[in-house]
Amino acid sequence: MGRGDLPEYPWDLMGPYRDRAAAHRDGMVDLSIGSPVDPTPAIVREALALATDAHAYPTTVGTPELRAEIVRWFERRRGVTGLTEAHVLPTIGSKELVALLPFLLGLGEGDIVVHPRAAYPSYEMGAVLVGATAMASDDPDEWPEGTRLVWLNSPGNPDGRVLTVEELRAARDRARQLGAVIVGDECYAELGWEGRWADEPVPSLLDPAVTRGDRSDTLVIYSLSKQSNMAGYRTAFVAGSRTVIGRLTTVRKHAGLMLPQPLQHAMVAALADDAHVAEQKERYRSRRDILKTALEAAGFRIDRSEAGLYLWATEGRDGWDSLGRLADLGILGGPGHFYGVHFPEHVRLSLTASDERIAAAATRLRDAAAA
């Protein structure tokens, strides 16, 4: 697929299923897109209000206060030490960075971009936009010569898969062998649920146990959309290799890509406060427990999903059929087809609905199972 031959935006195909779900007598429960529904924390909104006198242009690199807070956050929350302000860069949301990174790195025809088998579509689209070749693979031994960029996603969207330190190290070692930049998309890292991740922090690609003190060609991206209900703020950042961050900064300066200064001030407040993150996690934990139990009672099997914001479920039949069954119950999910060709029998269900809507979905699923 060439850069001028773009596919349809996948969510545009959901219209008929949305209409079926919306026709339910008690209304639709929308579990399709992971857009937060809970309020942005007061501490963030207050910080934004205090920073509205923004008469001057912001800088691409961000304020010194924001960069210092990102460094502190990585050490405190992710166990990543040794970063300086030169190792971090704020971005206008994380999707923008995912889609533009091949361009920012100068990739083009003949280059290969590796991404997970169960993958957020923007990894592939970033390759398509510059004429590079996208390859879905979770096995570093499969990654061929010519690979210039490797995407990891842990916890994964859609499948909630968490990569261990050993798996991260193996992936990074292979990327370094190939001379590729490797990027960990870790936007759901605060949301660990099951197995060892119920108690242990989800490991980072920048963890010293992974990098062995060498961050060359290694990046991590993170977003405040999920942990702080700031999706509408478009606040994210990238950290890692000073050399690569320097390149990204230069290109972004030329392109005029900069985060508005009031939002940078709000980011500082969000990153410095752990209490609201813990509160939001408990909201999602409760919703997850209710929805997972109801889905299993209705005949779905939950695969992976040990962390993250979604349940990755299957009935053992085509995902579009499962989506239709759910739509007839007034529940809207997303088909596994949107996340690559390898999972046609899965559906993705988001935890981003109110307590009342999650309870309604669970009741409908249980009633359907009983019937």
Residue frames as qw, qx, qy, qz and C-alpha x, y, z in Angstrom:
[[0.000, 0.889, 0.458, 0.000, 0.00, 0.00, 0.00],
 [0.445, 0.367, -0.010, 0.817, 1.53, 3.31, -1.08],
 [0.167, -0.269, -0.428, 0.846, 1.46, 6.51, 0.89],
 [0.301, 0.062, -0.174, -0.936, -1.29, 7.89, -1.37],
 [0.598, -0.157, -0.671, -0.408, -3.46, 4.78, -1.03],
 [0.158, -0.225, 0.684, -0.675, -4.87, 4.94, 2.49],
 [0.212, -0.328, -0.917, -0.077, -7.46, 2.48, 3.82],
 [0.395, -0.689, -0.323, -0.515, -10.77, 3.50, 5.29],
 [0.151, -0.437, 0.593, -0.660, -10.61, 4.66, 8.88],
 [0.270, -0.091, -0.959, -0.003, -11.65, 1.40, 10.59],
 [0.083, 0.323, 0.696, -0.636, -14.07, 2.87, 13.10],
 [0.395, 0.240, -0.189, -0.866, -16.13, 4.29, 10.21],
 [0.422, -0.008, -0.840, -0.340, -17.24, 0.68, 9.58],
 [0.089, -0.154, -0.851, 0.493, -18.97, 0.53, 12.95],
 [0.331, -0.056, -0.059, -0.940, -22.06, 2.54, 11.96],
 [0.663, -0.193, -0.547, -0.473, -24.53, -0.36, 11.57],
 [0.587, -0.204, -0.712, 0.327, -23.44, -1.95, 14.86],
 [0.070, -0.039, -0.366, 0.927, -23.69, 1.37, 16.66],
 [0.479, -0.139, -0.236, -0.834, -27.23, 1.80, 15.30],
 [0.692, -0.224, -0.669, -0.154, -28.22, -1.70, 16.50],
 [0.447, -0.172, -0.630, 0.611, -26.79, -1.06, 19.96],
 [0.075, -0.027, 0.161, -0.984, -28.40, 2.39, 20.19],
 [0.537, -0.236, -0.464, -0.664, -31.82, 0.85, 19.47],
 [0.410, -0.193, -0.839, 0.301, -31.78, -1.07, 22.78],
 [0.327, -0.763, -0.461, -0.313, -34.71, -0.03, 24.96],
 [0.582, -0.760, -0.122, 0.262, -32.41, 0.92, 27.85],
 [0.113, 0.950, -0.269, -0.114, -29.83, 2.67, 25.70],
 [0.802, 0.440, -0.336, 0.224, -26.39, 1.80, 24.41],
 [0.659, -0.674, 0.239, 0.233, -23.39, 0.84, 26.53],
 [0.593, 0.764, -0.239, 0.088, -20.43, 2.05, 24.48],
 [0.732, -0.536, 0.366, 0.208, -17.34, -0.05, 25.24],
 [0.806, 0.537, 0.129, 0.211, -15.79, 0.43, 21.81],
 [0.452, 0.645, -0.213, 0.578, -13.25, 3.23, 22.15],
 [0.636, -0.372, -0.459, 0.496, -11.17, 3.77, 25.30],
 [0.079, 0.571, 0.003, 0.817, -12.13, 7.39, 25.83],
 [0.213, -0.146, -0.717, 0.648, -12.25, 8.28, 29.55],
 [0.275, -0.653, -0.534, -0.462, -15.64, 9.21, 31.03],
 [0.545, -0.636, -0.403, 0.369, -14.57, 10.21, 34.54],
 [0.018, 0.999, 0.032, 0.012, -13.77, 13.84, 35.46],
 [0.562, 0.503, -0.329, 0.568, -10.33, 15.29, 34.95],
 [0.568, -0.429, -0.498, 0.496, -8.89, 15.67, 38.49],
 [0.113, -0.970, -0.215, 0.016, -9.50, 19.03, 40.15],
 [0.532, -0.629, 0.243, 0.513, -5.77, 19.51, 40.75],
 [0.485, 0.128, 0.556, 0.663, -5.20, 19.40, 36.99],
 [0.125, 0.780, 0.501, 0.354, -8.08, 21.72, 36.10],
 [0.325, -0.913, -0.100, 0.225, -6.99, 24.23, 38.73],
 [0.543, -0.387, 0.374, 0.645, -3.43, 24.21, 37.39],
 [0.370, 0.421, 0.580, 0.592, -4.76, 24.82, 33.87],
 [0.055, -0.908, -0.397, -0.122, -6.91, 27.74, 35.05],
 [0.431, -0.807, 0.067, 0.399, -3.92, 29.39, 36.68],
 [0.490, -0.271, 0.513, 0.650, -1.89, 29.22, 33.46],
 [0.478, 0.680, 0.546, 0.100, -4.27, 30.81, 30.96],
 [0.085, 0.942, -0.157, -0.284, -2.13, 33.96, 30.51],
 [0.754, -0.069, 0.507, 0.412, -0.16, 32.38, 27.68],
 [0.322, 0.884, 0.011, -0.340, 0.73, 35.37, 25.52],
 [0.034, 0.688, -0.656, -0.308, 4.08, 34.04, 24.25],
 [0.797, 0.271, -0.488, -0.231, 4.81, 31.08, 22.02],
 [0.842, -0.436, 0.316, -0.040, 5.61, 27.86, 23.90],
 [0.045, 0.631, -0.741, -0.225, 8.84, 26.02, 23.21],
 [0.792, 0.179, -0.514, -0.277, 8.97, 22.68, 21.44],
 [0.447, 0.204, -0.795, 0.357, 11.13, 21.16, 24.19],
 [0.570, -0.634, -0.515, -0.082, 8.70, 22.20, 26.93],
 [0.246, -0.875, 0.205, -0.364, 9.20, 24.24, 30.06],
 [0.264, 0.434, -0.775, 0.377, 12.08, 23.37, 32.38],
 [0.505, -0.205, 0.557, -0.627, 9.50, 22.61, 35.08],
 [0.901, 0.177, 0.010, -0.395, 7.71, 20.07, 32.90],
 [0.698, 0.443, -0.557, 0.080, 10.88, 18.34, 31.75],
 [0.006, 0.408, -0.752, 0.517, 12.14, 18.10, 35.33],
 [0.677, -0.089, 0.424, -0.595, 8.80, 16.65, 36.46],
 [0.889, 0.296, -0.253, -0.240, 8.86, 14.03, 33.69],
 [0.441, 0.456, -0.714, 0.297, 12.34, 12.99, 34.84],
 [0.282, -0.275, 0.680, -0.618, 11.15, 12.71, 38.45],
 [0.825, 0.077, 0.137, -0.543, 8.05, 10.77, 37.38],
 [0.783, 0.361, -0.501, -0.074, 10.10, 8.20, 35.44],
 [0.242, 0.361, -0.784, 0.443, 12.29, 7.56, 38.46],
 [0.398, -0.143, 0.573, -0.702, 9.44, 7.43, 40.97],
 [0.784, 0.190, 0.242, -0.539, 6.79, 5.54, 39.00],
 [0.870, 0.435, -0.181, -0.144, 8.74, 3.56, 36.41],
 [0.833, -0.415, 0.265, 0.253, 12.06, 2.81, 38.11],
 [0.690, 0.556, 0.098, 0.453, 14.00, 4.59, 35.34],
 [0.460, -0.774, 0.029, 0.434, 17.06, 6.39, 36.65],
 [0.541, -0.231, 0.383, 0.713, 19.70, 8.57, 35.05],
 [0.320, 0.702, 0.486, 0.411, 17.45, 10.66, 32.79],
 [0.204, -0.339, -0.108, 0.912, 18.02, 14.39, 32.41],
 [0.381, 0.669, 0.260, -0.583, 15.92, 17.11, 30.82],
 [0.223, 0.538, -0.587, -0.562, 17.76, 16.42, 27.54],
 [0.048, -0.030, 0.990, 0.129, 16.32, 12.89, 27.51],
 [0.200, 0.533, 0.779, -0.262, 12.61, 13.89, 27.49],
 [0.052, -0.006, -0.369, -0.928, 10.24, 15.73, 25.17],
 [0.427, 0.380, 0.586, -0.575, 6.51, 16.57, 25.52],
 [0.039, 0.086, 0.764, 0.638, 4.24, 15.69, 22.59],
 [0.490, 0.027, -0.017, -0.871, 0.74, 16.55, 21.42],
 [0.911, -0.013, 0.174, -0.374, -0.82, 13.30, 22.57],
 [0.520, -0.365, 0.745, 0.202, 0.76, 9.92, 21.91],
 [0.726, 0.461, 0.510, 0.034, -1.11, 8.99, 18.71],
 [0.344, 0.924, -0.137, -0.100, 0.45, 11.91, 16.87],
 [0.204, -0.704, 0.671, 0.111, 3.89, 10.66, 17.83],
 [0.684, 0.004, 0.728, 0.037, 3.10, 7.05, 16.91],
 [0.662, 0.656, 0.362, 0.006, 1.84, 7.99, 13.46],
 [0.298, 0.938, -0.178, 0.016, 4.61, 10.52, 12.75],
 [0.601, -0.632, 0.447, 0.198, 7.63, 8.75, 14.21],
 [0.782, 0.180, 0.441, 0.402, 8.69, 7.00, 10.96],
 [0.356, 0.852, 0.152, 0.352, 8.61, 10.40, 9.26],
 [0.310, -0.927, 0.204, -0.063, 10.46, 12.09, 12.13],
 [0.713, -0.428, 0.494, 0.253, 13.16, 9.42, 11.91],
 [0.205, 0.638, -0.509, -0.540, 13.51, 9.80, 8.14],
 [0.502, 0.030, 0.861, 0.078, 12.19, 6.36, 7.16],
 [0.508, 0.478, -0.214, -0.684, 10.88, 5.62, 3.69],
 [0.906, 0.284, -0.166, -0.267, 10.59, 2.99, 0.97],
 [0.681, 0.361, -0.603, 0.205, 12.60, -0.14, 1.62],
 [0.053, -0.351, 0.679, -0.643, 12.57, 0.33, 5.39],
 [0.545, -0.327, -0.759, -0.141, 10.74, -2.09, 7.68],
 [0.322, -0.412, 0.365, -0.770, 8.68, -1.13, 10.73],
 [0.416, -0.144, -0.895, 0.069, 7.95, -4.00, 13.12],
 [0.431, -0.330, 0.234, -0.807, 4.94, -3.88, 15.42],
 [0.390, -0.080, 0.848, -0.350, 3.05, -6.40, 17.62],
 [0.034, -0.197, -0.906, -0.373, 0.77, -9.02, 16.09],
 [0.145, -0.768, -0.624, 0.011, -2.18, -7.67, 18.08],
 [0.395, -0.101, 0.000, 0.913, -1.67, -3.99, 17.42],
 [0.115, 0.772, 0.245, -0.575, -3.12, -0.53, 17.59],
 [0.690, 0.593, 0.352, 0.219, -3.53, 0.38, 13.86],
 [0.088, 0.985, -0.124, -0.084, -1.43, 3.57, 14.06],
 [0.551, -0.500, 0.569, 0.351, 1.84, 1.60, 14.12],
 [0.596, 0.285, 0.643, 0.387, 1.12, 0.28, 10.65],
 [0.287, 0.902, 0.311, 0.082, -0.28, 3.60, 9.43],
 [0.255, -0.866, 0.272, 0.333, 2.89, 5.40, 10.42],
 [0.516, -0.201, 0.687, 0.471, 4.79, 3.07, 8.10],
 [0.452, 0.599, 0.620, 0.228, 2.22, 3.46, 5.31],
 [0.073, 0.966, 0.153, -0.194, 2.39, 7.25, 5.46],
 [0.131, -0.790, 0.476, 0.364, 6.10, 7.24, 4.56],
 [0.741, 0.486, -0.386, -0.256, 6.01, 4.30, 2.12],
 [0.068, -0.455, 0.869, -0.184, 7.79, 1.89, 4.49],
 [0.644, -0.081, -0.712, -0.269, 6.79, -1.74, 5.03],
 [0.549, -0.455, 0.408, -0.570, 4.96, -2.76, 8.21],
 [0.567, 0.110, -0.817, -0.009, 5.57, -6.22, 9.68],
 [0.697, -0.507, 0.117, -0.493, 3.53, -7.78, 12.50],
 [0.770, 0.125, -0.590, 0.209, 5.73, -9.98, 14.68],
 [0.593, -0.757, 0.141, -0.235, 6.27, -10.67, 18.38],
 [0.934, -0.178, 0.140, 0.276, 9.35, -12.84, 17.81],
 [0.090, -0.872, 0.332, 0.347, 12.66, -10.96, 17.63],
 [0.528, -0.215, 0.731, 0.376, 14.22, -13.87, 15.76],
 [0.511, 0.592, 0.601, 0.166, 11.82, -13.14, 12.86],
 [0.094, 0.934, 0.044, -0.343, 12.82, -9.49, 12.47],
 [0.822, 0.375, 0.200, 0.379, 14.72, -9.14, 9.20],
 [0.426, -0.200, 0.161, 0.868, 17.62, -7.03, 8.02],
 [0.016, 0.408, 0.428, 0.806, 16.26, -3.70, 6.90],
 [0.392, -0.744, -0.539, 0.036, 14.24, -3.22, 10.08],
 [0.266, 0.443, -0.145, 0.844, 14.65, 0.43, 11.07],
 [0.359, -0.343, 0.287, -0.819, 11.96, 0.82, 13.72],
 [0.401, -0.205, -0.891, 0.052, 10.51, -1.64, 16.26],
 [0.452, -0.447, 0.066, -0.769, 7.37, -0.94, 18.24],
 [0.295, -0.170, -0.897, 0.281, 6.65, -2.70, 21.52],
 [0.430, -0.463, -0.111, -0.767, 3.37, -2.15, 23.36],
 [0.575, -0.223, -0.745, 0.253, 3.27, -3.25, 26.97],
 [0.491, 0.254, 0.802, -0.227, 0.65, -3.44, 28.38],
 [0.163, 0.085, 0.715, 0.674, -0.78, -4.13, 24.97],
 [0.493, 0.463, 0.251, -0.693, -3.71, -2.54, 23.20],
 [0.629, -0.373, -0.149, -0.666, -5.91, -4.50, 22.56],
 [0.806, -0.078, -0.584, -0.049, -4.76, -7.65, 24.32],
 [0.566, -0.765, 0.159, -0.264, -3.36, -6.42, 27.65],
 [0.925, 0.062, -0.204, 0.315, -0.17, -8.42, 27.22],
 [0.311, -0.909, 0.275, 0.029, 2.72, -7.46, 29.51],
 [0.752, 0.471, -0.382, 0.259, 6.34, -8.00, 28.45],
 [0.779, -0.569, -0.056, 0.257, 8.74, -9.14, 31.15],
 [0.189, -0.852, 0.387, 0.296, 12.19, -7.63, 31.66],
 [0.555, -0.194, 0.732, 0.345, 13.65, -10.67, 29.90],
 [0.521, 0.593, 0.581, 0.199, 11.34, -10.24, 26.89],
 [0.120, 0.985, 0.022, -0.124, 12.06, -6.52, 26.70],
 [0.362, -0.683, 0.534, 0.343, 15.79, -7.17, 26.85],
 [0.600, 0.094, 0.721, 0.334, 15.64, -9.80, 24.09],
 [0.413, 0.808, 0.407, 0.105, 13.66, -7.44, 21.85],
 [0.045, -0.968, 0.167, 0.183, 16.02, -4.56, 22.49],
 [0.522, -0.450, 0.621, 0.374, 19.12, -6.69, 21.89],
 [0.582, 0.363, 0.651, 0.325, 17.75, -7.77, 18.52],
 [0.248, 0.942, 0.226, 0.018, 16.84, -4.21, 17.56],
 [0.255, -0.849, 0.366, 0.285, 20.34, -3.04, 18.46],
 [0.612, -0.125, 0.683, 0.378, 21.79, -5.87, 16.36],
 [0.470, 0.603, 0.573, 0.296, 19.73, -4.65, 13.40],
 [0.263, 0.000, 0.059, 0.963, 20.60, -0.99, 13.97],
 [0.197, -0.615, -0.581, -0.496, 16.92, -0.16, 14.54],
 [0.207, -0.299, 0.348, -0.864, 15.32, 2.32, 16.88],
 [0.363, -0.344, -0.866, -0.002, 13.10, 0.50, 19.40],
 [0.255, -0.325, 0.114, -0.903, 10.16, 2.22, 21.08],
 [0.162, -0.297, -0.902, 0.268, 8.07, 1.06, 24.03],
 [0.358, -0.436, -0.245, -0.788, 4.50, 2.33, 23.99],
 [0.328, -0.133, -0.819, 0.451, 3.72, 2.13, 27.71],
 [0.250, -0.357, -0.077, -0.897, 0.59, 4.27, 27.97],
 [0.762, -0.417, -0.284, -0.407, -1.26, 1.69, 30.12],
 [0.509, 0.278, -0.700, 0.417, 1.63, 0.94, 32.48],
 [0.230, -0.276, 0.529, -0.769, -0.23, 2.03, 35.63],
 [0.778, -0.034, 0.053, -0.626, -3.03, -0.49, 35.03],
 [0.302, 0.240, -0.923, 0.011, -1.77, -3.92, 36.10],
 [0.724, -0.250, -0.017, -0.643, -4.45, -6.42, 37.20],
 [0.975, -0.121, 0.020, -0.185, -3.57, -10.11, 37.26],
 [0.893, 0.167, -0.216, 0.359, -0.74, -12.53, 37.93],
 [0.614, -0.209, -0.194, 0.736, 2.50, -10.90, 38.99],
 [0.136, 0.356, 0.170, 0.909, 1.28, -7.56, 37.62],
 [0.454, -0.739, -0.440, -0.231, -1.34, -7.36, 40.35],
 [0.631, -0.720, -0.073, 0.280, 1.50, -6.55, 42.75],
 [0.594, -0.245, 0.274, 0.716, 4.58, -5.73, 40.67],
 [0.228, 0.731, -0.091, -0.637, 5.03, -2.60, 38.51],
 [0.817, 0.529, 0.214, 0.078, 4.82, -3.25, 34.78],
 [0.615, -0.368, 0.264, 0.645, 8.46, -3.08, 33.58],
 [0.312, 0.887, -0.037, -0.340, 9.66, -0.31, 31.29],
 [0.830, 0.467, 0.011, 0.306, 11.86, -0.63, 28.22],
 [0.217, 0.789, -0.310, 0.485, 14.05, 2.05, 29.83],
 [0.793, -0.597, 0.102, -0.066, 14.48, 0.08, 33.05],
 [0.033, -0.765, 0.642, 0.045, 18.22, -0.24, 33.83],
 [0.658, -0.145, 0.738, -0.036, 17.75, -4.01, 33.97],
 [0.739, 0.571, 0.358, 0.009, 16.76, -3.84, 30.27],
 [0.413, 0.897, -0.130, 0.089, 19.15, -1.19, 28.96],
 [0.848, -0.188, -0.089, 0.488, 22.15, -2.11, 31.13],
 [0.323, -0.686, -0.005, 0.651, 22.85, 1.62, 31.30],
 [0.185, -0.133, 0.546, 0.806, 22.88, 2.14, 27.50],
 [0.414, 0.589, 0.492, -0.489, 19.81, 3.98, 26.13],
 [0.023, -0.330, 0.576, 0.748, 21.08, 4.17, 22.54],
 [0.330, -0.026, -0.668, -0.667, 18.24, 4.12, 19.96],
 [0.264, -0.377, -0.875, 0.148, 15.74, 3.33, 22.73],
 [0.222, -0.251, 0.020, -0.942, 12.60, 5.36, 23.47],
 [0.061, -0.424, -0.870, 0.242, 9.50, 5.11, 25.63],
 [0.193, -0.345, -0.225, -0.891, 6.26, 7.02, 25.12],
 [0.134, -0.389, -0.805, 0.428, 3.62, 7.71, 27.73],
 [0.170, -0.488, -0.376, -0.769, 0.29, 9.53, 27.86],
 [0.102, 0.026, 0.608, -0.787, -1.73, 11.13, 30.64],
 [0.497, -0.126, -0.422, -0.748, -5.00, 10.36, 28.83],
 [0.708, -0.255, -0.637, -0.167, -5.79, 7.19, 30.77],
 [0.512, -0.186, -0.623, 0.562, -4.11, 7.57, 34.15],
 [0.106, -0.280, -0.313, 0.901, -5.34, 11.17, 34.64],
 [0.296, 0.700, 0.646, -0.072, -8.46, 11.38, 32.43],
 [0.052, -0.713, 0.145, 0.684, -6.73, 13.97, 30.24],
 [0.575, 0.284, 0.656, 0.398, -7.51, 12.58, 26.77],
 [0.260, 0.891, 0.350, 0.126, -8.99, 15.93, 25.74],
 [0.273, -0.885, 0.209, 0.316, -5.81, 17.72, 26.79],
 [0.819, 0.533, -0.132, 0.166, -3.62, 15.73, 24.32],
 [0.213, -0.835, 0.481, -0.161, -0.75, 15.50, 26.80],
 [0.990, -0.014, 0.017, 0.136, 2.01, 12.93, 26.36],
 [0.091, -0.862, 0.485, 0.117, 5.78, 12.65, 26.25],
 [0.922, 0.285, -0.222, 0.137, 8.68, 10.61, 24.93],
 [0.397, -0.807, 0.437, -0.011, 11.91, 9.76, 26.72],
 [0.959, 0.009, 0.203, 0.197, 15.12, 7.85, 26.13],
 [0.725, 0.101, 0.197, 0.652, 18.10, 8.19, 23.80],
 [0.124, -0.740, -0.046, 0.660, 19.45, 11.73, 23.95],
 [0.169, -0.207, 0.609, 0.747, 20.55, 11.51, 20.32],
 [0.025, 0.436, 0.817, 0.378, 17.14, 10.41, 19.04],
 [0.107, -0.797, -0.489, 0.337, 15.32, 12.91, 21.25],
 [0.185, -0.551, 0.199, 0.789, 17.59, 15.58, 19.76],
 [0.087, 0.076, 0.726, 0.678, 16.59, 14.58, 16.22],
 [0.063, -0.640, -0.761, -0.085, 12.89, 14.53, 17.09],
 [0.176, -0.746, -0.270, 0.584, 13.23, 17.95, 18.69],
 [0.150, -0.347, 0.399, 0.835, 14.90, 19.47, 15.63],
 [0.003, -0.282, -0.786, -0.550, 12.30, 18.13, 13.20],
 [0.155, -0.712, -0.675, 0.114, 9.44, 19.17, 15.47],
 [0.178, -0.613, -0.063, 0.767, 10.90, 22.68, 15.74],
 [0.043, -0.120, 0.570, 0.812, 10.92, 22.98, 11.95],
 [0.163, -0.407, -0.815, -0.378, 7.35, 21.66, 11.79],
 [0.259, -0.383, 0.108, -0.880, 6.12, 23.97, 14.55],
 [0.704, -0.357, -0.595, -0.155, 4.93, 21.09, 16.74],
 [0.132, 0.245, -0.573, 0.771, 4.63, 22.35, 20.32],
 [0.332, -0.527, -0.776, 0.097, 2.34, 21.68, 23.25],
 [0.140, -0.797, -0.146, -0.568, 0.37, 24.74, 24.45],
 [0.212, 0.377, -0.594, 0.678, 1.94, 26.23, 27.57],
 [0.587, -0.339, 0.267, -0.685, -1.19, 26.04, 29.79],
 [0.958, -0.015, -0.212, -0.192, -1.36, 22.31, 29.09],
 [0.599, 0.341, -0.572, 0.444, 2.28, 21.92, 30.05],
 [0.192, -0.403, 0.487, -0.751, 1.47, 23.53, 33.40],
 [0.837, -0.169, 0.065, -0.516, -1.44, 21.10, 33.86],
 [0.860, 0.211, -0.458, 0.073, 0.88, 18.19, 33.05],
 [0.225, 0.426, -0.635, 0.604, 3.23, 19.18, 35.86],
 [0.537, -0.283, 0.383, -0.696, 0.35, 19.01, 38.34],
 [0.932, 0.041, -0.128, -0.335, -0.81, 15.63, 37.04],
 [0.737, 0.335, -0.537, 0.237, 2.64, 14.05, 37.05],
 [0.082, 0.431, -0.606, 0.664, 3.41, 15.25, 40.58],
 [0.593, -0.198, 0.388, -0.677, 0.24, 13.79, 42.15],
 [0.186, 0.116, -0.968, -0.120, -0.05, 10.01, 42.60],
 [0.319, 0.175, 0.724, -0.586, -3.29, 10.02, 44.62],
 [0.624, 0.419, 0.045, -0.658, -5.64, 10.65, 41.69],
 [0.447, 0.380, -0.756, -0.290, -3.92, 7.91, 39.67],
 [0.014, 0.026, -0.958, 0.285, -4.56, 5.36, 42.42],
 [0.447, 0.323, 0.479, -0.683, -8.20, 6.47, 42.70],
 [0.609, 0.449, -0.292, -0.585, -8.76, 6.08, 38.95],
 [0.286, 0.273, -0.914, -0.089, -7.15, 2.66, 38.93],
 [0.195, 0.123, 0.866, -0.443, -9.58, 1.47, 41.60],
 [0.581, 0.417, 0.137, -0.685, -12.52, 2.70, 39.49],
 [0.571, 0.435, -0.580, -0.384, -11.26, 0.67, 36.57],
 [0.060, 0.186, -0.963, 0.183, -10.55, -2.35, 38.78],
 [0.433, 0.235, 0.649, -0.579, -14.16, -2.44, 39.97],
 [0.640, 0.502, -0.087, -0.575, -15.56, -2.07, 36.45],
 [0.370, 0.438, -0.796, -0.197, -13.22, -4.71, 35.14],
 [0.151, -0.060, 0.937, -0.310, -14.22, -7.26, 37.78],
 [0.552, 0.374, 0.458, -0.588, -17.93, -6.75, 37.05],
 [0.610, 0.572, -0.265, -0.480, -17.60, -6.86, 33.26],
 [0.214, 0.416, -0.880, -0.087, -15.16, -9.79, 33.14],
 [0.306, 0.048, 0.880, -0.360, -17.41, -11.96, 35.33],
 [0.605, 0.483, 0.312, -0.551, -20.45, -11.18, 33.20],
 [0.489, 0.585, -0.511, -0.396, -18.66, -11.84, 29.91],
 [0.062, 0.271, -0.960, 0.042, -17.45, -15.23, 31.14],
 [0.436, 0.231, 0.737, -0.463, -20.96, -16.12, 32.30],
 [0.613, 0.598, 0.078, -0.511, -22.22, -15.25, 28.80],
 [0.926, 0.240, 0.268, 0.118, -19.79, -17.68, 27.14],
 [0.407, 0.852, -0.279, 0.175, -16.81, -15.47, 26.36],
 [0.852, -0.228, -0.103, 0.460, -13.23, -16.46, 27.13],
 [0.046, -0.986, 0.151, 0.052, -10.94, -13.63, 28.25],
 [0.868, 0.202, -0.061, 0.450, -7.44, -13.94, 26.76],
 [0.450, 0.254, -0.220, 0.827, -4.39, -12.14, 28.16],
 [0.291, -0.758, -0.251, -0.528, -5.83, -8.90, 29.57],
 [0.681, -0.359, -0.445, 0.457, -3.57, -9.07, 32.62],
 [0.246, -0.465, -0.128, 0.841, -3.12, -5.30, 32.39],
 [0.069, 0.128, 0.474, 0.869, -4.41, -2.31, 30.46],
 [0.328, 0.180, 0.226, -0.899, -7.77, -0.75, 29.79],
 [0.661, 0.184, -0.387, -0.616, -9.50, -3.50, 27.81],
 [0.702, -0.097, 0.688, -0.158, -10.81, -7.04, 27.94],
 [0.301, 0.413, -0.707, -0.490, -9.73, -9.18, 24.94],
 [0.621, 0.049, 0.652, -0.432, -12.57, -11.67, 24.57],
 [0.324, 0.217, -0.744, -0.542, -13.66, -14.44, 22.21],
 [0.797, 0.026, 0.344, -0.496, -16.58, -16.81, 21.76],
 [0.509, -0.137, 0.804, 0.276, -14.65, -18.89, 19.25],
 [0.504, 0.623, 0.567, 0.190, -16.46, -17.42, 16.25],
 [0.396, 0.477, 0.187, 0.762, -15.93, -14.48, 13.91],
 [0.222, -0.259, -0.382, 0.859, -15.51, -11.23, 15.81],
 [0.249, -0.099, -0.261, -0.927, -18.09, -9.45, 13.66],
 [0.554, -0.372, -0.686, -0.291, -20.66, -12.08, 14.68],
 [0.470, -0.387, -0.586, 0.534, -19.80, -11.56, 18.33],
 [0.060, -0.078, -0.061, 0.993, -20.03, -7.82, 17.79],
 [0.404, -0.262, -0.492, -0.725, -23.52, -8.31, 16.37],
 [0.567, -0.426, -0.702, 0.074, -24.59, -10.40, 19.35],
 [0.343, -0.320, -0.400, 0.787, -23.35, -7.73, 21.72],
 [0.091, -0.066, -0.191, -0.975, -25.00, -4.96, 19.69],
 [0.481, -0.403, -0.625, -0.465, -28.34, -6.73, 20.03],
 [0.551, -0.519, -0.551, 0.350, -27.81, -6.48, 23.79],
 [0.051, -0.983, -0.110, -0.139, -27.15, -2.77, 23.42],
 [0.612, -0.637, 0.285, 0.372, -23.38, -3.21, 23.95],
 [0.606, 0.781, -0.146, 0.046, -20.86, -1.80, 21.48],
 [0.724, -0.476, 0.344, 0.362, -17.38, -3.28, 21.32],
 [0.282, 0.760, -0.449, -0.376, -14.60, -3.37, 18.75],
 [0.980, 0.186, 0.005, -0.062, -13.78, -6.32, 16.45],
 [0.707, -0.443, 0.397, 0.383, -10.40, -8.04, 16.57],
 [0.671, 0.528, 0.344, 0.391, -10.16, -7.44, 12.80],
 [0.083, 0.984, -0.018, 0.158, -9.22, -3.81, 13.57],
 [0.439, -0.785, 0.436, 0.033, -6.04, -4.97, 15.33],
 [0.019, -0.495, 0.822, 0.279, -4.45, -7.07, 12.61],
 [0.703, 0.157, -0.505, -0.476, -5.24, -10.24, 10.69],
 [0.322, 0.211, -0.894, 0.227, -4.22, -12.66, 13.43],
 [0.071, 0.170, 0.784, -0.593, -7.23, -12.36, 15.76],
 [0.294, -0.182, -0.492, -0.799, -10.43, -12.53, 13.68],
 [0.528, -0.448, -0.706, -0.148, -12.40, -14.22, 16.48],
 [0.374, -0.320, -0.505, 0.709, -11.76, -11.64, 19.19],
 [0.052, -0.856, -0.292, -0.424, -13.53, -8.49, 20.35],
 [0.368, 0.090, -0.409, 0.830, -12.10, -5.69, 22.45],
 [0.341, -0.788, -0.469, -0.208, -14.21, -4.21, 25.24],
 [0.227, 0.488, -0.304, 0.786, -13.15, -1.03, 27.01],
 [0.394, -0.452, -0.667, 0.443, -13.48, -0.29, 30.72],
 [0.080, -0.078, -0.061, 0.992, -14.15, 3.39, 29.96],
 [0.350, -0.524, -0.519, -0.577, -17.84, 3.58, 30.79],
 [0.346, -0.510, 0.330, -0.715, -19.55, 4.82, 33.91],
 [0.180, -0.102, 0.909, -0.363, -20.30, 2.50, 36.82],
 [0.615, 0.319, 0.400, -0.600, -23.98, 2.59, 35.86],
 [0.669, 0.523, -0.334, -0.410, -23.30, 1.66, 32.23],
 [0.223, 0.369, -0.900, 0.060, -20.91, -1.15, 33.15],
 [0.359, 0.052, 0.796, -0.484, -23.53, -2.52, 35.55],
 [0.687, 0.427, 0.112, -0.577, -26.15, -2.32, 32.79],
 [0.530, 0.493, -0.644, -0.246, -23.91, -4.25, 30.38],
 [0.003, 0.228, -0.939, 0.256, -23.27, -6.92, 33.02],
 [0.541, 0.202, 0.577, -0.578, -26.98, -7.32, 33.70],
 [0.699, 0.494, -0.169, -0.489, -27.75, -7.73, 30.00],
 [0.382, 0.445, -0.808, -0.061, -24.98, -10.31, 29.58],
 [0.184, -0.089, 0.894, -0.399, -26.16, -12.32, 32.61],
 [0.634, 0.325, 0.356, -0.604, -29.77, -12.19, 31.45],
 [0.637, 0.507, -0.437, -0.383, -28.76, -13.38, 28.00],
 [0.186, 0.330, -0.918, 0.112, -26.81, -16.27, 29.52],
 [0.373, 0.074, 0.763, -0.523, -29.76, -17.27, 31.67],
 [0.685, 0.425, 0.093, -0.583, -32.10, -17.17, 28.70]]
